């Protein structure tokens, strides 16, 4: 019995020794004291950017609340799934809060509107933003600096064509970081790739063989409101193998033309954009003088898709305009290279799924492609 007890005692001692040695090796070799693990304090995120005015701006901490005073840039936040970052706008207008925007981001209608592109500093402070994006028209007035003087970072990120959009979205991506920077970088890369491809397909077309394209802006029902030369419109028209009509009209700045100027260039293609596009298309097809234009007599009048903003103008959705423009302006080239209505519908679904995480149905994507609302109706139907 004593021998048995002695054996048990030796086993217990052995187990204790192993436990002690194991503990020393695992936690801190050479000592039996447990290691005091420390969690380092998180380092505050700091980003310094140079904005489109050339101002150097430093932003400390995460950007979670933004006041955006430039309506043309508002749609980008909804399209990249960042609507929750917008804490205030200059205006909460129907144009930017339309039925497509409400489909992707229903809460958009509840975003506070400050009623001006130059609200008082006091009203900005009340919303406690981490960042203010100013309207480009106020960049030379020192408004951004006045905002910075009260401790709120403010930047100017305006754009007028694909090149400046890439610059602006690169800056915005650096400011936001994380998934949004990733989305904006992918967007920039996709735009550069698509433009390069389309231009390679049309570069060999002689000037005389390029169709003349007249663009109707569609912010009203006017047929004589277009966009001046050297804009994003000329970017996608010329990339897609067309001649932008305002260049032939020497329209360097103004967006207004006369019917006679349009009749003189007699466009081969007319693209009706904006929310009034259905009315515009009908008017061109039925109005004296207009209905005799080459584009009307050959059936080459097109409506243009829009969603959170007009594809043909500014914003992330303008990436989709590149292939759509080729379909309208050089349909044979587009078809020969696999760009068709069916592939455009797939491209639409894929684009919004990746950017907003909202998956459109095939029917909804087709409505969008045809310049209609999500329910298939026109924003302003023909009466």
Helices and strands as residue ranges (DSSP letters): H 2-27, E 46-50, E 56-60, E 66-68, H 71-79, G 83-85, E 86-89, H 99-104, G 106-110, H 121-126, E 131-133, G 136-141, H 143-148, E 154-155, H 162-176, H 178-202, G 207-209, E 211-216, H 232-239, E 242-244, H 245-248, H 259-265, E 269-272, H 277-286, G 290-292, H 294-297, E 301-303, H 318-329, H 331-336, H 341-356, H 362-369
